[in-house]
Amino acid sequence: MTQTRTLSRTAAETAVGRAAETTTVIRAPRTADGAPLWRIAVDSRVLDANSSYAYLLWCRDFRSTSVVAEIDSQVAGFVIGYLRPQARNTLFVWQVAVDHRFRGRGLAGTMLDRLVGNVAAHGVSTLETTVSPDNDASLAMFAALARRHGTELEREELFTPPDFPDGHQAEDLYRIALQTAAHTEEEIIDDHR
């Protein structure tokens, strides 16, 4: 048992040292990021990967409601989202992914925090996402985000298996109330230019 603790401590110290030596940048996506985003989504083996074309469009058309993490000039992860057309104060987070080489560094939470800060400054007051019931990692990530914002993670049924033509699992809707500054409807980010 002592040996296990020593190994764990050494691994943690190594991870901290490695993280200290790297440069992490959280930024808006660029069209050139579409290919790495697609690769990360496909390699995750958890996300419903879209076509490579969809990621290119996402990087072009929804850059103000999405972020990319870059570590030492490599795309390491992403959060892609959009403002709901019928609820312009609601950010819907479509996908969150971190390249397997960069997991375990808290990158997903950092990206979500940056994106929430960006959109909340423009009057977005609600974050929504869907998560399948067996995705414990995503549920924990969004629950932690809600706690950091001093609020609850609210759940309701959205899509059930019969709604999908391909045997997809249920997707429950999760909602987090965000703290925002007061803004007018015109000041909210316009992603549909």
Contacts in CASP RR format, 6 or more apart in sequence:
PFRMAT RR
TARGET T0000
AUTHOR 0000-0000-0000
METHOD contacts of the structure
MODEL  1
MTQTRTLSRTAAETAVGRAAETTTVIRAPRTADGAPLWRIAVDSRVLDAN
SSYAYLLWCRDFRSTSVVAEIDSQVAGFVIGYLRPQARNTLFVWQVAVDH
RFRGRGLAGTMLDRLVGNVAAHGVSTLETTVSPDNDASLAMFAALARRHG
TELEREELFTPPDFPDGHQAEDLYRIALQTAAHTEEEIIDDHR
15 104 0 8 1.000
15 105 0 8 1.000
19 105 0 8 1.000
22 71 0 8 1.000
22 72 0 8 1.000
23 71 0 8 1.000
23 72 0 8 1.000
24 69 0 8 1.000
24 70 0 8 1.000
24 71 0 8 1.000
24 76 0 8 1.000
24 107 0 8 1.000
24 110 0 8 1.000
25 69 0 8 1.000
25 70 0 8 1.000
25 71 0 8 1.000
26 67 0 8 1.000
26 68 0 8 1.000
26 69 0 8 1.000
26 70 0 8 1.000
26 110 0 8 1.000
26 111 0 8 1.000
26 114 0 8 1.000
27 67 0 8 1.000
27 68 0 8 1.000
27 70 0 8 1.000
28 63 0 8 1.000
28 64 0 8 1.000
28 66 0 8 1.000
28 67 0 8 1.000
28 68 0 8 1.000
29 37 0 8 1.000
29 58 0 8 1.000
29 59 0 8 1.000
29 63 0 8 1.000
29 66 0 8 1.000
29 67 0 8 1.000
29 68 0 8 1.000
29 78 0 8 1.000
29 80 0 8 1.000
30 59 0 8 1.000
30 63 0 8 1.000
30 68 0 8 1.000
31 56 0 8 1.000
31 59 0 8 1.000
31 60 0 8 1.000
32 59 0 8 1.000
33 55 0 8 1.000
33 59 0 8 1.000
33 68 0 8 1.000
33 75 0 8 1.000
33 78 0 8 1.000
34 52 0 8 1.000
34 55 0 8 1.000
34 56 0 8 1.000
34 58 0 8 1.000
34 59 0 8 1.000
35 52 0 8 1.000
35 55 0 8 1.000
35 56 0 8 1.000
36 74 0 8 1.000
36 75 0 8 1.000
37 55 0 8 1.000
37 58 0 8 1.000
37 59 0 8 1.000
37 68 0 8 1.000
37 75 0 8 1.000
37 77 0 8 1.000
37 78 0 8 1.000
37 80 0 8 1.000
37 97 0 8 1.000
38 49 0 8 1.000
38 50 0 8 1.000
38 51 0 8 1.000
38 52 0 8 1.000
38 55 0 8 1.000
40 75 0 8 1.000
40 77 0 8 1.000
40 78 0 8 1.000
40 97 0 8 1.000
40 98 0 8 1.000
40 99 0 8 1.000
41 47 0 8 1.000
41 49 0 8 1.000
41 50 0 8 1.000
41 55 0 8 1.000
41 95 0 8 1.000
41 97 0 8 1.000
42 49 0 8 1.000
43 99 0 8 1.000
43 100 0 8 1.000
44 97 0 8 1.000
44 100 0 8 1.000
46 135 0 8 1.000
47 95 0 8 1.000
47 97 0 8 1.000
48 168 0 8 1.000
50 58 0 8 1.000
58 66 0 8 1.000
58 80 0 8 1.000
58 81 0 8 1.000
59 66 0 8 1.000
61 191 0 8 1.000
61 192 0 8 1.000
62 80 0 8 1.000
62 81 0 8 1.000
62 82 0 8 1.000
62 191 0 8 1.000
64 118 0 8 1.000
64 189 0 8 1.000
64 190 0 8 1.000
64 191 0 8 1.000
65 80 0 8 1.000
65 81 0 8 1.000
65 82 0 8 1.000
65 83 0 8 1.000
65 91 0 8 1.000
65 115 0 8 1.000
65 119 0 8 1.000
65 189 0 8 1.000
65 191 0 8 1.000
66 78 0 8 1.000
66 79 0 8 1.000
66 80 0 8 1.000
66 81 0 8 1.000
66 115 0 8 1.000
67 78 0 8 1.000
67 79 0 8 1.000
67 111 0 8 1.000
67 114 0 8 1.000
67 115 0 8 1.000
67 118 0 8 1.000
68 75 0 8 1.000
68 77 0 8 1.000
68 78 0 8 1.000
69 75 0 8 1.000
69 76 0 8 1.000
69 77 0 8 1.000
69 78 0 8 1.000
69 98 0 8 1.000
69 102 0 8 1.000
69 107 0 8 1.000
69 110 0 8 1.000
69 111 0 8 1.000
70 76 0 8 1.000
71 102 0 8 1.000
71 107 0 8 1.000
74 99 0 8 1.000
75 99 0 8 1.000
76 98 0 8 1.000
76 99 0 8 1.000
76 101 0 8 1.000
76 102 0 8 1.000
76 107 0 8 1.000
77 97 0 8 1.000
77 98 0 8 1.000
77 99 0 8 1.000
77 102 0 8 1.000
77 107 0 8 1.000
77 108 0 8 1.000
77 111 0 8 1.000
78 95 0 8 1.000
78 96 0 8 1.000
78 97 0 8 1.000
78 111 0 8 1.000
79 93 0 8 1.000
79 95 0 8 1.000
79 96 0 8 1.000
79 108 0 8 1.000
79 111 0 8 1.000
79 112 0 8 1.000
79 115 0 8 1.000
80 93 0 8 1.000
80 94 0 8 1.000
80 95 0 8 1.000
81 91 0 8 1.000
81 92 0 8 1.000
81 93 0 8 1.000
81 94 0 8 1.000
81 95 0 8 1.000
81 115 0 8 1.000
82 91 0 8 1.000
82 92 0 8 1.000
82 94 0 8 1.000
82 191 0 8 1.000
83 89 0 8 1.000
83 90 0 8 1.000
83 91 0 8 1.000
83 92 0 8 1.000
83 119 0 8 1.000
83 124 0 8 1.000
83 188 0 8 1.000
83 189 0 8 1.000
83 191 0 8 1.000
84 90 0 8 1.000
84 91 0 8 1.000
84 92 0 8 1.000
84 128 0 8 1.000
85 192 0 8 1.000
87 126 0 8 1.000
88 185 0 8 1.000
88 188 0 8 1.000
89 123 0 8 1.000
89 124 0 8 1.000
89 125 0 8 1.000
89 126 0 8 1.000
89 188 0 8 1.000
90 124 0 8 1.000
90 125 0 8 1.000
90 126 0 8 1.000
90 127 0 8 1.000
90 128 0 8 1.000
91 115 0 8 1.000
91 116 0 8 1.000
91 119 0 8 1.000
91 124 0 8 1.000
91 126 0 8 1.000
91 127 0 8 1.000
91 128 0 8 1.000
92 127 0 8 1.000
92 128 0 8 1.000
92 129 0 8 1.000
93 112 0 8 1.000
93 115 0 8 1.000
93 127 0 8 1.000
93 128 0 8 1.000
93 129 0 8 1.000
94 129 0 8 1.000
96 108 0 8 1.000
96 111 0 8 1.000
96 112 0 8 1.000
96 138 0 8 1.000
96 141 0 8 1.000
97 108 0 8 1.000
98 104 0 8 1.000
98 107 0 8 1.000
98 108 0 8 1.000
108 141 0 8 1.000
109 141 0 8 1.000
109 144 0 8 1.000
109 145 0 8 1.000
112 141 0 8 1.000
112 145 0 8 1.000
113 145 0 8 1.000
113 148 0 8 1.000
116 127 0 8 1.000
116 145 0 8 1.000
116 149 0 8 1.000
116 178 0 8 1.000
119 178 0 8 1.000
119 189 0 8 1.000
120 178 0 8 1.000
120 179 0 8 1.000
120 180 0 8 1.000
120 181 0 8 1.000
121 180 0 8 1.000
121 181 0 8 1.000
122 183 0 8 1.000
122 187 0 8 1.000
122 188 0 8 1.000
122 189 0 8 1.000
123 180 0 8 1.000
123 181 0 8 1.000
123 182 0 8 1.000
123 183 0 8 1.000
123 187 0 8 1.000
123 188 0 8 1.000
124 178 0 8 1.000
124 180 0 8 1.000
124 188 0 8 1.000
124 189 0 8 1.000
125 177 0 8 1.000
125 178 0 8 1.000
125 180 0 8 1.000
126 175 0 8 1.000
126 176 0 8 1.000
126 177 0 8 1.000
126 178 0 8 1.000
127 145 0 8 1.000
127 175 0 8 1.000
127 176 0 8 1.000
127 178 0 8 1.000
128 173 0 8 1.000
128 174 0 8 1.000
128 175 0 8 1.000
128 176 0 8 1.000
129 138 0 8 1.000
129 142 0 8 1.000
129 173 0 8 1.000
129 174 0 8 1.000
130 158 0 8 1.000
130 159 0 8 1.000
130 171 0 8 1.000
130 172 0 8 1.000
130 173 0 8 1.000
130 174 0 8 1.000
131 138 0 8 1.000
131 139 0 8 1.000
131 142 0 8 1.000
131 171 0 8 1.000
131 172 0 8 1.000
131 174 0 8 1.000
132 169 0 8 1.000
132 170 0 8 1.000
132 171 0 8 1.000
132 172 0 8 1.000
133 169 0 8 1.000
133 170 0 8 1.000
133 172 0 8 1.000
134 169 0 8 1.000
139 153 0 8 1.000
139 174 0 8 1.000
142 153 0 8 1.000
142 174 0 8 1.000
142 176 0 8 1.000
143 153 0 8 1.000
145 153 0 8 1.000
145 176 0 8 1.000
146 152 0 8 1.000
146 153 0 8 1.000
146 176 0 8 1.000
149 176 0 8 1.000
149 177 0 8 1.000
149 178 0 8 1.000
149 179 0 8 1.000
151 176 0 8 1.000
151 177 0 8 1.000
151 178 0 8 1.000
152 176 0 8 1.000
153 174 0 8 1.000
153 175 0 8 1.000
153 176 0 8 1.000
154 174 0 8 1.000
154 175 0 8 1.000
154 176 0 8 1.000
155 172 0 8 1.000
155 173 0 8 1.000
155 174 0 8 1.000
155 175 0 8 1.000
156 172 0 8 1.000
156 173 0 8 1.000
156 175 0 8 1.000
157 170 0 8 1.000
157 172 0 8 1.000
157 173 0 8 1.000
158 171 0 8 1.000
158 172 0 8 1.000
158 173 0 8 1.000
159 168 0 8 1.000
159 170 0 8 1.000
159 171 0 8 1.000
160 170 0 8 1.000
161 167 0 8 1.000
161 168 0 8 1.000
161 169 0 8 1.000
161 170 0 8 1.000
END
